[in-house]
Every structure is written in C-alpha cells, then in structure tokens.
Amino acid sequence: MGLSVLCGIAVGYNRAQHFTNPQPNRVRVHVLVGLSACLMVLAAGADANARSRAIQGVATGIGFLGTGEILVDRSGRPHDAPQVHGLTSAASIWFTAALGVTVAASTPVLAVLALVLALIVLSQHNGHHPRAERPGSDRLDDGSHD
C-alpha cells in the first residue's frame, strides 16, 4: 500500500505543476485513487475470480470519476469548435488506479517501471496550451486541450 501512495504522490505532484496557483487537491486525489485501488484488490484476497471482479469494479468506478474530470467548453462563438479540457487529468487518474491495481496484483517492479514511463510522458509539453487554471473554475482540470 505504501508503494501505491508513493505512486499517487508522484503522479499527483506532476499534475499539480500544470497550474499557476497551488493545487494540493491534485496530490490528494491521486494518492487516494491509487491507495483505494490497491486496497480493493488486496481485500479481494488470493482468489483469482475475486481479484478479477475487484479489478473490474475499480476500472468501472474510475471511469466514472474520470468522466467527471472532462469538461467541454462551448462558451466560444457559435461556429467555433468546442474545447475539451481535462483529458490528461482523467487519464492520469485512470493510470494511478492502474498503478494501485498493479502493485496489489502483480510485481511492484512493473508498477515502478510504468510510473517512470508515465512521468516522462506527462512531463512533455508541446507549448500550445497555457499553464493556468480557467478563471472561476475549482475543477481539477489540467488546463490542457488534449
């Protein structure tokens, strides 16, 4: 469970760096998602069928949580294409849950390797998107339009 917490801290801290204002919720959300996923798989015990059902439940629940992260901004002019915000945040929450599951059901080395690869990907910026939170928004949006 400790490794799940460390993975959540790493991903959450990375995501928190994409804002001009402090975003402590980023770290907390990712830690809780990773730890919860790990705990659910561990609580299922050694039975492969029970673990499979727990993993399926985690995937379903995280899918709903991630959906809440995605926002379509249609406030532009009528002919402008809507801007989608929060896809990277939703994907990072999904990934943190997968890390928690991997720590509980597989080898920790696999989770650490996946974490390193994800942090490399999440650290890449294409320079087209502002590093700022939308005014008036308290959502956990990462400000990217990916």
N, C-alpha and C positions, 0 to 999 in steps of 0.2 A: 504494500500500500504506500510505503514511503517513496518508492520509485515513481508511482503514479502521481503523487503530489509534486515531486520534482519535475516531472514531465509537464504537468499542468502549469507550474510556475514558469518554466522556460517558454512555453508557447504563449501563455498569457502575458508575460513581460514583453515578448516580441510584439504582440498585437497592441499593447498599451503604448508602444513607442510611435505609433502611427497617428498620434493626436498631439496638438499643441498644448492642450490642457491635460493635467494628470487624469488618468483613467484607472483607479485602483480596482474597479469592478472587473476589469478585464482579467486580472490575475486571479481574483477570487472565483469567477465563473469557470475559468479553465481548470483550476485546481479541483473545484467541486465536481465538475463533469468527469474528469479523469479518475478521481477517487471513487465517485459513485459507480462508474462503470466497472472498475476493478472490484469493488465491494460486492456488486451484484453477481459477478461471475464467481468470485470466491465463495459467496453464500450458497451458490447452487451446488457446491460440493464436487466430488470427483466423478459423478455420473455424467457421461458424455452427453446423454439426451437432455439432462437438466441444464448443463452448461450451454448447450446449443439453444435451448429456449431462453435462457438468460441473455445470451448474446443477441438473439433476435429482438428481445424486449428492449435492450439498450439501443440497438440500431433504430427501432421504431420511435422510441422516446426522443432520441437525439435528433431524428429527422424533424419532429415537430418543433423542438427547441430551435433548430437551425432555421426553419421556415420563419419563425418569429424575428429572426435577425435580418431578413431580407426585406428591403423597402423599395418600392417603385415610386420614384419621384415624377409626378406628372404635372408639376407646377409651371413648366415652361410654356412657351407659346403653343397653340393648338396643333401646329404642324411639326413640332419638334418630337423626336423620338424620346420616349420615357427613359430616364436614367435609373439604373438599378444600383442600389447600394447594399453592402453587407454580405456579398457572396463570399469574400475571403474570410470574414468573421464567422459565417456559418460553416464554411469548410474547416476552419481551424477548430471550432467546437466539435465537429464531427471527428476530426483527426484526434483530438485529445481524448475523446471517448474510445476511439480505436486503440490508442496507446494504453489506456486503462485496461481494456479487454486483453490486449496482448500481454501486458505484464502479468495479469492473473491467469491466463490460459496457455501461455506459451513461454518462450525464453525471454528473460529481461534484455539479453543482448540484442534481440530483434527489435524491441521497443526503443532502445537507445540508438541503434542504427537508423531507424525510421525517424526518430526525433532530430538527429543531426541533419538528415536529408531535408526534412521539412523546414528546419530553421534556415537552411541555405536558401530554399525556395522562397520562404516568407521574407527573407532579408533583401530580396531583389526588388528594385523599384524601377519602373520604366520612365519616371519623370513626368508623366502626363496627368497625374492626379494630385490634388492638393493634400498636404498632411494636416488637415484640420477637420474638426467636427462641424457638422452643419449647425448653423445658428438655431437655437431653440430646441435642439434635439438632445434628449437624455438617453437615447438608444445606444446600444453597444455597436454602433456602426464604425467601420474602419476607414470611412472616407474614400474608399476606392470604388471605382465603377466597373469592376471586373465581373 
